[in-house]
Each structure stands twice: as structure tokens, then as C-alpha cells.
Amino acid sequence: MLSDLKRAFCAFALMAGLSTSTFAAPILIDDFTLPVAGATVQTSNGTAQTGTQSHVGILGNSREYRVTRTAGTVKAGTLNKSGGNVFTVDHNSNTGRGTGQLHYDGNANGVLSNSGLNVDLTDNGTNDQFSFLEFSVNGTSGLTKAQTLYVTVYDTMGNNYTLVQDLFIQAGNYSISFVNFTSQGVDMSHVASLDFRFDNRRANTGAIPRPTTLQGQAGSDVEFAFLVANSSVPEPGTLMLAATGAAGLAFVVRRQKKSKLRTA
């Protein structure tokens, strides 16, 4: 038999789960449980490696990936982190430079196309941002731009926009608002493809020229555990259920303490 404390904790966890699924409606883009923990993709200097991985925990059931390097060692894949998997772009040396790219188009053919999905990432207006959970950027200097992140969204009408973001040394969840794309005419309720590229190469070495101020820090790494589309504002129902569960858990803890004092 479970103790009262365990029962209360389970009820609290269930409430939190129900509140998330009932009120919030986040959409999972990738859970990075494939490839298996510890698997990596590695390329040699001056080359690019592209491939496809299929899994039910991926938007459209498949992802394309592309790994390049211009110096040092670059790896992309998944590694263990706190008991789970993460996506990582690991340059593996102090002079390492290159890119790690994730692409979602619903086609498991190894081609980075701009069509294939037709998904409402807003979930009828509920979601308003991309979130990288357990996100970290590592490097040797906290004041240096470590990476440049390019996020490209195509909708089913062919509208598209690429957002260029500076990534500094940081840790925690990281979000990008859908407004960046909707303000450019992209319909986030009819998304055809998604592309995320992490780049620490020197200036003007990619398809999109960059000024010197945007060049990344050699040897910097990026990793995160989940990629989702979710809401930036918790729903009222979510907060109420979470508060109710927490109150119930606290009540059981107090009752158990009193019971122990009486029997002591």
C-alpha cells in the first residue's frame, strides 16, 4: 500500500499532468530519444553529413540533420543528461567551429525540403512560442557571442522567414516568440517546415552573410533536452490545479508530522 504522502504526491503529479494536457496544449517538436543516448554523428573538416532519423517523438515522425565543421571536431546527436537524452552540438575542442542543424518537414527522405508538414503550432491560438527546455550554451567567455541561431519557418502558402539570434553563455529554458514570424507574414497555424541551425563559424561563411559582430566563439557548445511549441502564459486552470495539488500535499505532510509526535 502506498503511504498517504505518496498518494498525495501521485495525485499532485496527476493534476499537474492533466492541467498541462487539458489547458496548455504544448506541441512536442522533438524529445531526442532517438538516436539512443550516447550516439553521435561526426564529420571531418570541410565536409557535411546529412541524414534522417524517424521516431514517434518527433514532429512529423522524422527529423533531418546536417552536421558540418570547418575546424576542430563537431558532433551532433544525443547524450545523457539528468537521466534523459539531449540534442548537442559539441565542437569538442577550443578551436572547433561548424554547425549543427535540425530540420522538420515530415518527409523521411534525407532531403531538407520546405514542405511536407501542415501543422498548427499555435493549437488554435493557445501556443505563442518555441521553447528549448534545459537549454545551455557553454564556452570560455560569458561576454562573447558563443553561437548564432538561425530559425527558419515556412508555411503551406510558401511564406517564410529566418530569424537570426545571438546566443551567449547561458543556462535554463530559452524561448522564441511566434510574433517574430507572424509579423513577417508567416502563418504559424499552417506550418510546412521548421529548421534550426546553430552556427559558430567565422563571419560570412554561410548561406546568410553575417557581420563580424555575429561570429561565434570557437569551441562553444549547445545542448537542450526538449524542443516544443507552447504558451508563454500559464492558463488559469493550470495554476489553480497546481495550487490545489500543492495544498493537498502540504496537508498530508503536516498530518504525518503530527501523527509521529503523538506516537513518539
C-alpha positions as CSV (number, residue, x, y, z in Angstrom):
1,M,0.0,0.0,0.0
2,L,1.2,3.5,-0.8
3,S,1.5,5.8,2.2
4,D,-0.7,8.9,2.4
5,L,2.2,11.0,1.5
6,K,2.9,9.0,-1.7
7,R,-0.8,9.0,-2.6
8,A,-0.9,12.8,-2.2
9,F,2.2,13.2,-4.3
10,C,0.8,11.0,-7.1
11,A,-2.4,13.0,-7.1
12,F,-0.4,16.2,-7.3
13,A,1.6,14.8,-10.2
14,L,-1.5,13.6,-12.0
15,M,-3.2,17.0,-11.5
16,A,-0.2,18.8,-13.0
17,G,-0.2,16.4,-15.9
18,L,-3.9,16.8,-16.5
19,S,-3.7,20.5,-16.3
20,T,-1.0,20.6,-18.9
21,S,-2.8,18.4,-21.3
22,T,-6.2,19.9,-20.7
23,F,-5.4,23.6,-20.6
24,A,-2.0,24.3,-22.0
25,A,-1.7,22.1,-25.1
26,P,2.1,22.2,-25.8
27,I,3.1,20.6,-29.1
28,L,6.2,18.3,-29.0
29,I,8.6,19.0,-31.8
30,D,11.4,16.7,-30.6
31,D,12.1,14.6,-27.5
32,F,15.6,13.5,-28.7
33,T,15.1,9.9,-27.5
34,L,16.5,8.8,-30.9
35,P,19.2,8.1,-31.6
36,V,19.8,6.3,-28.4
37,A,21.7,8.0,-25.6
38,G,25.3,8.5,-26.3
39,A,25.0,8.2,-30.1
40,T,26.8,10.9,-32.1
41,V,27.3,12.0,-35.7
42,Q,30.8,13.2,-36.5
43,T,32.2,14.8,-39.6
44,S,35.7,15.6,-40.9
45,N,36.9,19.1,-41.7
46,G,35.3,20.7,-44.7
47,T,32.5,18.2,-45.1
48,A,28.8,18.0,-44.3
49,Q,26.9,14.9,-43.2
50,T,23.1,14.8,-43.7
51,G,20.8,12.0,-42.5
52,T,17.3,11.1,-41.4
53,Q,16.0,9.7,-38.1
54,S,12.4,8.5,-37.6
55,H,10.7,8.4,-34.3
56,V,7.1,9.0,-32.9
57,G,8.5,11.6,-30.5
58,I,9.4,13.9,-33.5
59,L,7.1,16.3,-35.2
60,G,6.1,14.6,-38.5
61,N,7.7,11.4,-37.1
62,S,11.1,12.2,-38.7
63,R,13.9,14.7,-38.5
64,E,16.7,15.5,-40.9
65,Y,20.0,16.6,-39.5
66,R,23.1,18.1,-41.0
67,V,26.5,18.4,-39.3
68,T,29.4,20.4,-40.7
69,R,32.7,21.5,-39.4
70,T,35.4,23.9,-40.5
71,A,37.9,23.4,-37.7
72,G,38.3,21.1,-34.8
73,T,35.7,18.4,-34.1
74,V,31.9,18.8,-34.4
75,K,29.4,16.2,-33.2
76,A,25.6,16.2,-33.3
77,G,23.3,13.6,-31.8
78,T,22.1,12.8,-28.3
79,L,23.9,12.4,-25.0
80,N,22.7,11.5,-21.4
81,K,21.7,14.4,-19.2
82,S,20.0,14.1,-15.9
83,G,18.7,10.6,-16.9
84,G,17.4,11.7,-20.3
85,N,18.6,12.5,-23.8
86,V,19.6,15.9,-25.2
87,F,20.5,17.3,-28.6
88,T,24.0,18.6,-28.6
89,V,26.3,20.5,-30.9
90,D,29.7,19.6,-29.5
91,H,32.7,21.2,-31.1
92,N,34.9,19.1,-28.8
93,S,38.0,21.4,-28.9
94,N,38.9,25.0,-28.1
95,T,39.3,25.8,-31.8
96,G,36.3,23.9,-33.0
97,R,33.9,25.6,-35.5
98,G,31.0,24.4,-37.5
99,T,27.2,23.9,-37.5
100,G,24.6,21.6,-36.2
101,Q,21.2,21.7,-37.9
102,L,17.8,20.2,-37.2
103,H,15.1,20.1,-39.9
104,Y,11.5,19.0,-39.7
105,D,9.4,18.6,-42.9
106,G,7.5,15.3,-42.3
107,N,9.4,13.6,-45.1
108,A,11.9,10.8,-44.0
109,N,14.0,11.1,-47.2
110,G,17.2,12.8,-46.1
111,V,16.3,16.0,-48.1
112,L,15.9,19.3,-46.3
113,S,12.7,20.4,-48.1
114,N,10.4,23.4,-47.3
115,S,7.2,21.5,-47.4
116,G,5.6,18.3,-46.0
117,L,4.1,19.3,-42.7
118,N,0.8,21.0,-42.3
119,V,0.6,21.6,-38.5
120,D,-1.0,24.3,-36.4
121,L,1.8,25.1,-33.9
122,T,-0.5,27.6,-32.2
123,D,-3.0,24.9,-31.3
124,N,-5.9,27.2,-32.1
125,G,-4.1,30.2,-30.7
126,T,-3.0,28.6,-27.4
127,N,0.7,28.4,-28.2
128,D,2.8,31.5,-28.9
129,Q,6.5,30.5,-28.7
130,F,9.2,27.9,-29.4
131,S,10.8,26.6,-26.2
132,F,14.1,24.9,-25.8
133,L,14.0,23.1,-22.4
134,E,17.1,22.5,-20.3
135,F,18.9,24.8,-22.7
136,S,22.6,25.6,-22.2
137,V,25.3,27.3,-24.2
138,N,28.8,26.7,-23.0
139,G,32.1,28.4,-23.8
140,T,35.2,30.1,-22.4
141,S,33.9,33.7,-22.1
142,G,30.5,34.7,-20.8
143,L,30.7,38.1,-22.6
144,T,31.3,36.6,-26.0
145,K,28.6,35.7,-28.5
146,A,29.0,31.9,-28.5
147,Q,26.7,30.9,-31.3
148,T,24.4,32.3,-33.9
149,L,21.0,30.5,-34.1
150,Y,19.0,30.6,-37.4
151,V,15.3,29.6,-37.1
152,T,13.5,29.3,-40.5
153,V,9.8,28.7,-40.7
154,Y,7.9,28.0,-43.9
155,D,4.1,27.9,-44.1
156,T,1.9,26.0,-46.5
157,M,1.5,29.0,-48.7
158,G,5.2,29.4,-49.2
159,N,5.7,32.4,-46.9
160,N,8.9,32.1,-44.9
161,Y,11.2,34.0,-42.5
162,T,14.6,33.3,-41.0
163,L,15.2,34.8,-37.5
164,V,18.8,35.3,-36.6
165,Q,19.5,35.3,-32.8
166,D,22.7,35.7,-30.8
167,L,23.4,33.1,-28.2
168,F,25.6,34.0,-25.2
169,I,26.9,31.7,-22.5
170,Q,23.7,30.8,-20.6
171,A,21.7,28.1,-19.0
172,G,17.9,27.5,-18.4
173,N,14.9,27.3,-20.7
174,Y,15.1,29.5,-23.9
175,S,12.1,30.8,-25.9
176,I,11.5,32.4,-29.2
177,S,8.1,34.2,-29.8
178,F,6.0,33.3,-32.8
179,V,5.5,37.1,-33.3
180,N,8.9,37.2,-34.9
181,F,7.4,35.1,-37.7
182,T,3.8,36.2,-37.9
183,S,4.9,39.8,-38.1
184,Q,6.7,38.7,-41.3
185,G,3.6,37.2,-42.8
186,V,4.2,33.6,-41.8
187,D,1.1,31.6,-40.8
188,M,2.1,29.6,-37.7
189,S,-1.2,27.7,-37.8
190,H,-0.2,26.2,-41.1
191,V,3.5,25.3,-40.8
192,A,5.1,23.4,-43.6
193,S,8.7,23.0,-42.3
194,L,11.0,24.1,-39.5
195,D,14.7,24.5,-39.5
196,F,17.0,25.2,-36.6
197,R,20.7,25.8,-37.2
198,F,23.4,26.5,-34.6
199,D,26.5,28.1,-36.1
200,N,29.7,29.4,-34.5
201,R,31.7,29.7,-37.8
202,R,33.5,32.9,-38.6
203,A,31.7,35.7,-40.4
204,N,30.3,35.4,-43.9
205,T,30.8,31.6,-44.2
206,G,27.2,30.5,-44.5
207,A,24.3,31.0,-46.9
208,I,23.3,34.1,-44.9
209,P,26.2,36.5,-44.6
210,R,26.9,37.7,-41.1
211,P,28.8,40.8,-39.9
212,T,31.9,40.3,-37.8
213,T,30.0,41.1,-34.6
214,L,27.9,37.9,-35.1
215,Q,30.8,35.5,-35.4
216,G,30.6,32.7,-32.8
217,Q,33.1,31.7,-30.1
218,A,35.4,28.9,-31.1
219,G,34.8,25.7,-29.1
220,S,31.3,26.8,-27.8
221,D,28.7,24.0,-27.4
222,V,24.9,24.0,-27.4
223,E,22.5,21.4,-25.9
224,F,18.9,21.1,-24.9
225,A,16.6,18.3,-23.8
226,F,13.2,19.1,-25.5
227,L,12.0,21.3,-28.3
228,V,8.3,22.3,-28.0
229,A,5.8,24.8,-29.2
230,N,4.0,26.1,-26.1
231,S,2.3,29.1,-24.3
232,S,4.3,31.8,-22.7
233,V,1.4,32.5,-20.2
234,P,0.2,29.6,-17.9
235,E,-3.5,29.0,-18.2
236,P,-5.7,29.9,-15.1
237,G,-6.8,26.3,-14.8
238,T,-3.2,25.1,-14.7
239,L,-2.3,27.4,-11.9
240,M,-5.5,26.5,-9.9
241,L,-5.0,22.8,-10.2
242,A,-1.3,23.0,-9.3
243,A,-2.1,25.1,-6.3
244,T,-4.8,22.6,-5.2
245,G,-2.4,19.7,-5.5
246,A,0.4,21.5,-3.6
247,A,-2.1,22.4,-0.8
248,G,-3.2,18.8,-0.5
249,L,0.4,17.6,-0.4
250,A,1.3,20.1,2.3
251,F,-1.8,19.0,4.4
252,V,-0.7,15.3,4.3
253,V,2.8,16.2,5.3
254,R,1.6,18.2,8.3
255,R,-0.8,15.3,9.3
256,Q,2.0,12.8,9.2
257,K,4.3,15.0,11.4
258,K,1.5,15.4,14.0
259,S,1.0,11.6,13.9
260,K,4.7,11.0,14.6
261,L,4.7,13.4,17.5
262,R,1.7,11.7,19.1
263,T,3.3,8.2,18.8
264,A,6.8,9.4,19.9
